[in-house]
Amino acid sequence: MRIGLVAGPWIPIPPVTYGGIERVVDNLARGFVAAGHEVLLAAPSDSTCPVPLVAGMQDSAPHELGSTTSELSHVVRAYKSLGSVDIIHDHTMAGPLYVHSPQGTPVVTTIHGPLNAHAVDIYGAIARRRAAIIAISRDQASHAPEVPITRVIHHGMDVSSVPVGAGDGGYLCFVGRSCPDKGLLEAIMIAREAGMPLRIAVKMREPAELRYFHEAIEPLLGPNEDFVGEVDDATKYRLMGGALAFLNPIQWSEPFGLVMIEALATGTPVIGTKIGSAPEIVDHGRTGFLGKTRDLARFAGSAAGLDRTACRRVVAERFSVERMVGQHLRLFSELVESRMPGGVPDAAHVHQNL
């Protein structure tokens, strides 16, 4: 197959530091090529993913993150060059609604965010345009049963690029974004209650992220916290691998916590809240502990007794890039070969996955 991949306009593929969606797109692009398919990637022009890029795209614009105008411009440029592909896999929200997409070419889109009321309107309209819709967790799909989900496909990652840590640093760690939803404030309180130092790596570039950090987090930082800022992948994996446990006390129903499988890939168990996709990723008592925020500190001591090889193994077995790529390719083949209407899911398959 010749696969057209459409990423967002704001962060290059792969990202240098922050960018969960962009890491997924990069893994898919490389995985599709490794499986013998051709890929044409519509992404910012400063992307370094080793696949052919759509010409005429603009450089990444992280300062415009979330801008409707920049996304629409990006989509127009992308679809202008995708007329020769067999299938389009679009990771934007605007693209699947673009009226000038190539006629007769199946379009697949992945929902990366929460299915709130606004998103339900958008993906309902996308389904009516006969695009296939991929959810990234059963929990995500469950929040909007009226949206016809064609497949549930968990994210995956390349574990071969992640070193296994010994967990001998004597600290807990937190990696995420500076916002209330990610649970940074809660992580600080959990580590203090557990009597363990906390190392913190966060993205905080946008005004709201900076404001939250300076108003809610910075005044609390003390000798128990080591704030290391935003880090690249190599530094992140060393930080995770040296930790006794990774703290993920999210305060919202996160559709898929990529950072959790990254921590598990380093051999580090996850301690987090039992909401969102967490129960689909973390096996309580085996690869980490899940519970209510107020109960998480008591699990810190028990994390040392968990088998770090089991944490790594669960990513290799359930969250590998090969599994993710294979599930996508099976769906693409169905759509290309049978012209299965995208907005009408395989009911038996969806029932099985939900």
RAPE-V524244 format. One line per field, one symbol per residue. burial: # if it has 9 or more other ideal C-beta (glycine too) atoms within 8 Angstrom, else .. A space follows every 10 residues. Layout:
BEGIN
burial->???
END
This chain:
BEGIN
burial->########## #####.###. ########## ###.#.#.## ####..#.#. #.##..##.# #..##.#..# #########. ##..###### ########.. ##..###### #..##...## .######.#. ########## #.##..#.## #########. .#.##.#... #########. .######### ##.#.##### ####....## .##..##..# ....#..#.# #...###### ########## #.######## ########## ####.####. ##.#.##### ..#..##.## .##..#.#.# ##.##...## #.#######. ######...# .##.#...## ..##
END
